[in-house]
Amino acid sequence: QVQLVESGGGLVQAGGSLRLSCAASGIRFSFYAMNWYRQAPGKEREAVAGISTGGATNYADSVMGRFAISRDNAKNTVYLQMNSLKPEDTAVYYCKAQFGGAHYWGQGTQVTVSS
């Protein structure tokens, strides 16, 4: 079975930091592009950050300069370092693995940023 297990979410004050982790199993992790999405209540799911198999990264404009995605292929894990958090970052954050037409999603982890 394919499993993406997220951790690291929680409550944080505005201006604070969190690091999310997503540990993958059941896939050849190094073959997959990894992405973080988020979904706030009443909003559509939004792409936040991505990292290619070669380490190229991309970010939503709203998080650029504040968030950093990274991957550790030896640990089959992708990370999202979130700094300078804002209340509008509050959402459920989801990890996604993608290789061609194959897409796998994590269960989501709640991030709440208080003002």
Secondary structure in CASP SS format (residue, H / E / C, confidence):
PFRMAT SS
TARGET T0000
AUTHOR 0000-0000-0000
METHOD secondary structure of the structure
MODEL  1
Q C 1.00
V C 1.00
Q E 1.00
L E 1.00
V E 1.00
E E 1.00
S E 1.00
G C 1.00
G C 1.00
G E 1.00
L E 1.00
V E 1.00
Q E 1.00
A C 1.00
G C 1.00
G C 1.00
S C 1.00
L E 1.00
R E 1.00
L E 1.00
S E 1.00
C E 1.00
A E 1.00
A E 1.00
S E 1.00
G C 1.00
I C 1.00
R C 1.00
F H 1.00
S H 1.00
F H 1.00
Y C 1.00
A E 1.00
M E 1.00
N E 1.00
W E 1.00
Y E 1.00
R E 1.00
Q E 1.00
A C 1.00
P C 1.00
G C 1.00
K C 1.00
E C 1.00
R C 1.00
E E 1.00
A E 1.00
V E 1.00
A E 1.00
G E 1.00
I E 1.00
S C 1.00
T C 1.00
G C 1.00
G C 1.00
A C 1.00
T E 1.00
N E 1.00
Y E 1.00
A C 1.00
D C 1.00
S C 1.00
V C 1.00
M C 1.00
G C 1.00
R C 1.00
F E 1.00
A E 1.00
I E 1.00
S E 1.00
R E 1.00
D E 1.00
N H 1.00
A H 1.00
K H 1.00
N C 1.00
T E 1.00
V E 1.00
Y E 1.00
L E 1.00
Q E 1.00
M E 1.00
N C 1.00
S C 1.00
L C 1.00
K C 1.00
P H 1.00
E H 1.00
D H 1.00
T C 1.00
A E 1.00
V E 1.00
Y E 1.00
Y E 1.00
C E 1.00
K E 1.00
A E 1.00
Q E 1.00
F E 1.00
G C 1.00
G C 1.00
A E 1.00
H E 1.00
Y E 1.00
W E 1.00
G C 1.00
Q C 1.00
G C 1.00
T E 1.00
Q E 1.00
V E 1.00
T E 1.00
V E 1.00
S E 1.00
S C 1.00
END
